[in-house]
C-alpha cells in the first residue's frame, strides 16, 4: 500500500453509533494538493459540509523508503507545527510525533494509523502541569474510509 492512499474521506459514524456519548461524529478529509503536499480537514458531521472545518492543516511528505515517510505539519498559514515519522508495519501506516511537540505552551500528543479501509487517530494537548486541555487521550477515534 502506498502512503499516498491516505487521500480520501473518512467517517467515524459506526463508532458513534456504538458509543454515542464517548465520541463526536466527525468527517475527516485528506486532499492531495500535488507535489507531495496534503491538506487535512476535520468537520463535525452535523455541520458538514455547510460549515468550515474545526481543524485544518497542511502537510508535506518525503518518502524515505518503501516503508518510511517523514510527514511535516503546517498550520493554515503554512507555519511549521508537528512532524510525524510514519512507518509501514505490514498492515497499517503508523505515525508518531517526531520528538516533543509544544505549541503555545501546550504539549501535543498525536498518533494515527491507516490502511486502505480504516483510519485511527488520537490527539491531545496538555498544559504545563500535565492536565488534559483538549482532545481525547484514552482511546482512538476509528474512521471508515468512504472513498
N, C-alpha and C positions, 0 to 999 in steps of 0.2 A: 504494500500500500504506500502510495506517495504522500508526503507531508501535505502537499497542496490540496489533498482531498478534505482538508479541514473546511474548505469553502462550502457553504450551504446554509440552510435554515433549519433550526432545531427548536423543539418544544418539550417542556417537561410536564405536559398535560397528564400523562399516565401517572407520574409520581404524585402530582397534586390531587388526582382523584383518589389515590390510596391514602394520602396523608394531607388532607386539605388544610389542617391547622399548622402544619410544620413547614410548608413550602409555598412561596408565592408562585403563581403561574407566570412563566417567563418565556418569551420568544427570543432566541439568540440567533444572530445572523453574522456570518463571516463572509465578507466580499473580497474578491480578487481585484486589486487595483492595477495589476500588471507590474512588471519589473520587480518581482519578489516583494511586493507591498500588499498588505491586507488591511481591512477595516473590520473591527468587531463592534456590534451594537447589541445592547440588551434593552428589551421593551417589556413592560408589564403587559401580559397577554390581553387584559381587559381594555387597554388603551391602544393596542396595536391594530392597524397601522396609523391611527389618527394622530398620535402624539409623537413628540421627539423621544429618542431613547433616553433612559435614565442613566445609562453608562455607554460611553462610546470611546474607542481608542483606535490607534493606528499601530501597525506593526511592519517591520521589515524582517526578512529572514535570510539567513545564509545556510546553504546546505554544506555541512561539514563533511559528511559521508553518507552512505546509503541509509544509515540508521541513526544519524545525529544531525540536529538542526539547532542553530542559535536564533532565537526569536527575540527581537528587540522591540520594546514597547515605547509608545509615544502617546501624549495626550492629544486633544483635538487640534491643538496648535503646533503639533509635531515637536513638542518639547520632550526630551527623554524621560521615561518613567522606569519601570522594572523590566529587566530582561529575564528570559527563561531558557534553560537548557532543555531540549526536547529529544527524547530517545525512543526509538522503536524497540519494543520488548517482544516482538513476535505476534502480538495480538492488538496492541494499542500503541499509539504515540503518547508518551508520558512526559509531562512538563513540570518542572520545578523552578522556582526563582533562583537566579544566579546570585549566590551570596546573600547579603542582607539588603532589604529594600525599605528605606524610610522616606516618607513623603509628608511634609507638613507636620513633623513630629509624630507621625503615626507609622508604626511598624506594620508593613504589609506582608501577609502570607498569601500565597496563591499556588494552587495546584490544579492541573487539569489533565485529562487524558481523553483520547478519542480514537475511533476507528471509523469504518465506512457506515456504521449504523447508530453509534452512540457517542455522546459527549458528556463527560462527567466533570464538574468543577466545584471547587471550594475556595472561597476567598474570604479574608477577614482583615480587619485593621485593629490595632491595639495601641492604647495610649502609653505614655512613659511608665505608668505603674503596672502595665500588663493587662489592663481591663479591656475587654472587647468593646469597641465603639461602633463598629459596623460589620456586617457580614454574618456568616454562619461558620463556626469552627468545629462543629460536631459531626457533620456528615456532608456528603457530596450531593449537589443537585444532579439529577440524572435526566439528560435530554435524549430524545429520539430524533434522528435525522429525518427531516421531511422531504428534502430534495438535495 
